[in-house]
């Protein structure tokens, strides 16, 4: 059974729950990991939170090539936790998972730097290159996983078809290690 790990940063309404419900109807095994602090996301990136997942979906907000992190009180952070958003440097520092399809729903998380960071370790990465409507992100996810499960498409082909739905879903682009982080759809 194909397993999907949804990483819920808690700031996207019920997006993670809507994705979970749809994917379970398609027959996927879905696990949701809630992010309350940077260490939670570090654990995902380092592979300490693993359920044998093939796909990791980041239900988050993004801004200018960074994944927005929850803001904690200054005295709440552990000494080793980054105190800001996660950009290229943080992903390179903590990413240990390999052979995964990582999908970010955060706006502008499809930047060249994040692509290079996430595509290491034989991962593929799908993310929007600009600001995307949240409803379009949900639509893209549902169509993408439907095409994988019901039409037996590969990741790149499913992304390409789901990406064509409208001008908002066209913002999602596929990248892989062999594309060197630059040759997107």
C-alpha positions in Angstrom: 0.0 0.0 0.0 1.3 3.5 -0.8 1.8 5.7 2.2 1.5 9.5 2.3 2.8 11.6 5.1 1.1 14.9 5.4 3.1 17.5 7.3 0.6 20.0 8.7 2.0 23.3 9.7 -1.3 24.3 11.2 -1.8 27.5 9.4 -3.7 26.4 6.3 -7.2 25.8 7.7 -8.4 22.3 7.0 -6.3 21.7 3.9 -4.4 18.8 5.5 -7.6 17.2 6.6 -9.3 17.6 3.2 -6.3 16.0 1.5 -6.2 13.2 4.0 -9.9 12.4 3.5 -9.6 12.4 -0.3 -6.4 10.3 -0.4 -7.9 7.7 2.0 -10.9 7.4 -0.4 -8.4 6.7 -3.2 -6.9 3.8 -1.1 -3.8 5.5 0.2 -2.5 5.0 3.8 -2.3 8.5 5.2 -0.4 9.7 8.3 -0.6 13.4 9.4 2.2 14.9 11.4 1.4 18.2 13.1 4.2 20.8 13.3 4.2 22.9 16.4 7.9 23.9 16.5 11.0 23.7 14.3 12.2 20.5 15.8 9.0 18.7 14.6 9.9 19.6 11.0 13.6 18.8 11.6 12.5 15.3 12.7 10.5 14.8 9.4 13.4 16.0 7.3 15.9 13.8 9.1 13.7 10.8 8.8 13.0 10.4 12.5 9.2 10.5 11.7 8.8 7.8 9.2 6.0 5.4 8.3 7.5 4.0 5.2 6.0 6.8 3.2 6.5 7.3 -0.5 5.2 10.8 -0.5 5.6 13.7 1.8 3.1 16.6 1.4 3.9 19.9 3.1 0.7 21.7 3.9 2.3 25.0 4.7 2.6 28.6 3.7 5.6 29.8 1.8 7.2 33.2 1.3 10.0 34.0 -1.2 11.6 30.6 -1.2 11.1 29.8 2.5 8.6 27.6 4.3 6.9 29.6 7.1 7.4 28.1 10.5 5.3 28.5 13.6 6.5 31.4 15.8 7.3 30.6 19.4 8.1 32.7 22.4 11.8 33.4 22.7 12.1 31.3 25.8 10.3 28.3 24.2 12.8 27.5 21.5 15.3 24.8 22.3 18.9 26.1 22.0 19.6 24.2 18.7 16.3 25.1 16.9 16.3 27.6 14.1 14.2 30.7 15.0 12.9 31.6 11.6 11.5 30.2 8.4 13.1 27.2 6.7 14.9 28.1 3.5 17.6 26.5 1.4 20.2 26.4 4.2 17.9 24.8 6.7 16.7 22.2 4.2 20.3 21.3 3.2 21.3 21.1 6.8 18.5 18.8 7.9 17.3 16.8 4.9 18.2 13.2 5.2 15.2 11.4 3.7 15.8 9.9 0.3 13.9 8.4 -2.6 10.7 10.4 -1.7 8.4 12.6 -3.7 8.1 15.8 -1.6 5.3 18.1 -2.5 5.1 21.6 -1.0 1.8 23.5 -1.2 3.4 26.7 0.2 3.4 29.7 -2.1 6.7 30.4 -3.9 8.4 27.3 -2.5 9.3 26.2 -6.0 12.4 28.5 -6.1 15.7 27.3 -7.6 17.3 27.2 -4.2 14.6 25.1 -2.6 14.5 22.8 -5.6 18.2 22.1 -5.3 17.9 21.5 -1.5 14.9 19.1 -1.7 16.0 17.2 -4.8 19.1 15.8 -3.1 19.2 12.2 -2.0 17.3 11.1 -5.1 14.1 12.9 -4.1 11.6 14.5 -6.5 10.1 17.8 -5.6 6.8 19.5 -6.7 6.0 23.0 -5.6 4.4 26.3 -6.8 6.7 28.8 -8.4 4.5 31.8 -7.4 1.6 32.6 -5.1 -1.1 30.0 -5.6 -4.8 30.0 -4.5 -5.3 27.6 -1.6 -8.3 26.0 -3.4 -6.1 25.3 -6.4 -3.4 23.7 -4.3 -6.1 21.3 -2.9 -7.4 20.6 -6.4 -3.9 20.0 -7.7 -3.2 17.5 -4.9 -6.5 15.6 -5.4 -6.0 15.3 -9.1 -2.3 14.4 -8.8 -3.0 11.5 -6.4 -6.1 10.4 -8.4 -4.0 10.2 -11.5 -1.3 8.2 -9.7 -3.7 5.7 -8.1 -6.4 5.3 -10.8 -4.6 6.0 -14.0 -1.3 4.4 -13.0 0.7 7.4 -14.2 4.2 8.0 -13.0 4.9 11.0 -10.8 6.1 13.3 -13.6 3.2 12.5 -15.9 0.6 12.9 -13.1 2.1 16.3 -12.1 2.1 17.4 -15.7 -1.5 16.5 -16.2 -2.7 17.9 -12.8 -0.7 21.0 -13.5 -2.7 21.7 -16.7 -6.1 22.2 -15.0 -6.0 26.0 -14.9 -3.6 29.0 -14.5 -3.3 28.4 -10.8 -2.5 24.7 -10.9 0.1 25.6 -13.7 2.2 27.2 -11.0 3.1 23.7 -9.7 6.3 22.4 -11.2 8.1 19.0 -11.1 11.8 18.8 -10.4 14.1 15.8 -9.8 17.7 15.1 -9.0 18.5 14.4 -12.7 16.9 17.8 -13.7 19.7 19.5 -11.6 17.0 21.6 -10.0 16.5 23.7 -13.1 14.7 21.8 -15.8 11.2 21.9 -14.7 8.1 21.0 -16.7 
